[in-house]
C-alpha cells in the first residue's frame, strides 16, 4: 500500500511543487505574474544593491512591502485574490 513504510510517531518528508502557467493570449495572466513576482524581485534587487537590508527591522521590511502593494494597487493590480 501507499503507507507501507510509515510507522507510528514518524513523519514522511513532503515536497510540494506548484506550477503557474501563463496563457500568452490573456492579459489577466500577465497581471497575475506581475502581482506574484513584483515583491520578491524588488526585495532581491534591493538586497543586491544594499546588503544591509538583511538586518533591517521587520517594520522597515513591512513598509517596503506595503509600498510595493500600494504601487500595484495604483496601477489597478489589486492583490485581493490571494
Order of alpha helices (4+ residues) and beta strands (2+ residues): alpha-alpha
